Amino acid sequence: MSDSSKFPRSMSHREAATLAFMLSPDDPRLEPLRRQAEIVTVTGNWGCCATIDLSVDRSRAIAAPGLCSPVTETAAIEKAPAERYHDLMLFLDDEGWLKTLEIVHYAGSAIEFPPVADFEPPHVRCRPPTGSNSR
């Protein structure tokens, strides 16, 4: 984590767009996380890259218990050159609160999240609940 005097802070436009993109799959289990995203703050970054730690005012939102972590992920459309190839992953804490928006870089370092148009549509990693009609 880098300089703590910069945190907490609001999300930048690019960070907010990336988080909204990561919560865009059509899955009703993500709805509490979408509400959390409306009031999330950035509490730190990893210093190496654009990855950020998140915090939600728990008095103003509800948790999304029972979801896996990472909850969603995606990969860059272009796989080469290696400097442009990134994955995005959205992590939750054990209680179902937004925790970390991570960019995985394979060469070089992304100091800012790339435009969401550079990525495949994100998908939910969690299995559907037992008894669900989803396949």
LUMDRENBA-376762 format. One record per residue (C-alpha): x, y, z; residue number from 0; chain. Coordinates in steps of 0.001 Angstrom, whole numbers, plus 500000, padded with zeros to 6 digits. Layout:
% LUMDRENBA-376762
R      px      py      pz  resi  chain
R       X       Y       Z   NUM      A
...
END
This chain:
% LUMDRENBA-376762
R      px      py      pz  resi  chain
R  500000  500000  500000     0      A
R  501292  503443  499193     1      A
R  501168  506813  500973     2      A
R  498326  506584  503510     3      A
R  497811  510363  503503     4      A
R  496075  509959  500114     5      A
R  493397  507672  501571     6      A
R  490536  507281  501968     7      A
R  489441  508933  498744     8      A
R  486703  508732  496144     9      A
R  487175  506509  493136    10      A
R  488544  508092  489974    11      A
R  486322  508047  486899    12      A
R  488377  505183  485395    13      A
R  488304  503164  488631    14      A
R  484525  503609  488936    15      A
R  484020  502590  485301    16      A
R  486177  499513  485838    17      A
R  484272  498515  488978    18      A
R  480908  498992  487220    19      A
R  482193  496874  484321    20      A
R  483266  494109  486708    21      A
R  479759  494133  488223    22      A
R  477991  494123  484831    23      A
R  477291  490385  484366    24      A
R  473570  489641  484364    25      A
R  473446  487863  487716    26      A
R  471061  488985  490473    27      A
R  473564  487874  493136    28      A
R  475678  490896  492161    29      A
R  472930  493407  492999    30      A
R  474098  494040  496603    31      A
R  477610  494640  495243    32      A
R  476280  497143  492718    33      A
R  474667  499051  495606    34      A
R  477938  498875  497541    35      A
R  479765  500290  494513    36      A
R  477624  503434  494717    37      A
R  479171  504319  498110    38      A
R  482584  502649  498003    39      A
R  485788  504494  498886    40      A
R  489378  503693  497997    41      A
R  491408  502922  501118    42      A
R  494730  502107  499497    43      A
R  496613  500913  496471    44      A
R  499323  498373  496002    45      A
R  501950  500805  494725    46      A
R  503008  498421  491955    47      A
R  500044  498995  489730    48      A
R  496462  500238  489487    49      A
R  495127  497668  492001    50      A
R  493078  499333  494747    51      A
R  491682  498337  498130    52      A
R  488065  499240  498784    53      A
R  485842  499970  501762    54      A
R  482076  500268  502022    55      A
R  480107  502113  504703    56      A
R  478308  499069  506086    57      A
R  475549  501205  507601    58      A
R  474485  502298  504096    59      A
R  474513  499001  502187    60      A
R  473985  495276  502576    61      A
R  476521  492477  502236    62      A
R  476459  489791  499563    63      A
R  477174  486696  501685    64      A
R  477820  483348  500088    65      A
R  479594  484614  496974    66      A
R  483048  483356  496085    67      A
R  486105  485565  495906    68      A
R  487220  486604  493416    69      A
R  483597  487104  492415    70      A
R  484173  488283  488828    71      A
R  487082  488201  486425    72      A
R  487982  489050  482857    73      A
R  490993  489061  480551    74      A
R  492270  491457  477934    75      A
R  491002  490876  474403    76      A
R  494495  491245  472938    77      A
R  496998  488739  474302    78      A
R  500053  490401  472750    79      A
R  502219  492269  473288    80      A
R  502646  491026  476848    81      A
R  502710  494598  478193    82      A
R  499085  494994  477068    83      A
R  497849  491659  478424    84      A
R  496062  492027  481767    85      A
R  493421  490265  483803    86      A
R  490970  492018  486101    87      A
R  489632  490408  489275    88      A
R  487176  491678  491872    89      A
R  487609  490350  495409    90      A
R  485229  490323  498365    91      A
R  485963  489890  502045    92      A
R  484627  486869  503944    93      A
R  481365  488662  504765    94      A
R  480464  489704  501202    95      A
R  481797  493263  501043    96      A
R  483823  494743  498183    97      A
R  487504  494437  499077    98      A
R  489966  494708  496154    99      A
R  489845  495598  492463   100      A
R  492958  493965  491074   101      A
R  494755  494206  487775   102      A
R  497054  491283  487045   103      A
R  499913  492282  484798   104      A
R  502216  489818  483074   105      A
R  504873  492224  481806   106      A
R  505422  495799  482800   107      A
R  503017  497460  485186   108      A
R  499705  499212  484613   109      A
R  499614  502371  486722   110      A
R  496046  503057  485564   111      A
R  493255  500646  484722   112      A
R  493039  500228  480924   113      A
R  489754  501179  479234   114      A
R  487082  498522  479792   115      A
R  486744  498163  476002   116      A
R  490138  496413  476104   117      A
R  488616  493460  477999   118      A
R  486363  490502  477352   119      A
R  483001  490719  479121   120      A
R  483534  489770  482778   121      A
R  482042  486587  484161   122      A
R  480952  485472  487606   123      A
R  483263  482801  489016   124      A
R  480786  481493  491607   125      A
R  478650  478502  490855   126      A
R  474899  479115  490714   127      A
R  473097  478180  493914   128      A
R  471889  474588  494210   129      A
R  468482  474203  492616   130      A
R  469030  477118  490233   131      A
R  467841  476856  486642   132      A
R  471179  478262  485417   133      A
R  473380  475891  483471   134      A
END
